[in-house]
Amino acid sequence: MTAAVVAGLLAGYGIAIPVGAVGAHLVAVAARSPWRTGAGAALGIAAADGVYALVAVVGGAALVPLLAPVAAPLRWVSAVVLLVLAGASARTALRAHRAHRGGTAPDERPVTAPHRAFWTFLGITVLNPMTVLYFTALVLGGHATTGPAEGAVFVAAAFAASASWQLLLASTGTLLGHALTGARARLLTGLASSALIAVLAVGLVV
């Protein structure tokens, strides 16, 4: 059972630590929202990783040939969604900056409610079929998932690892948002994060 825990933790961190477009967007959202909104988004990403780990344990071998034909279209859909989010993030930063320059109080309301952030980030992450292929490769390689109990422990550990890393990213974003009190700094970082998300989104399909 210990081997299943270790394998699940390693698998979860292995898929979570490389920060891609979704991770960059998570930090950007957390920087301009209350911590609970960033935490909701972080748990949405981790939930998607957990679901894909479960799918891999239950029937990964059968799903690989089914996912292969739709992997490329899903990457394109994911890239388009992320580009739209990058544009929306840039527009929000520009609108807040104009409001500050015009002498009106910028809108400090949360970008979205925690539960909406959860479902939004869950949906974005689910669009990446490479996640289930990653977990399937590990499961088929015999990484401590030889029985139902070991499989369940593997999935739980993978979710816990992903959640801990995503919550760290969300907390980093929140701290960054608190540190940036100047209007110009917020504008520059908002535009920079949008550009980074766009570049990483294009990288999904190039």
Disulfide bonds with the S-S distance in Angstrom:
none
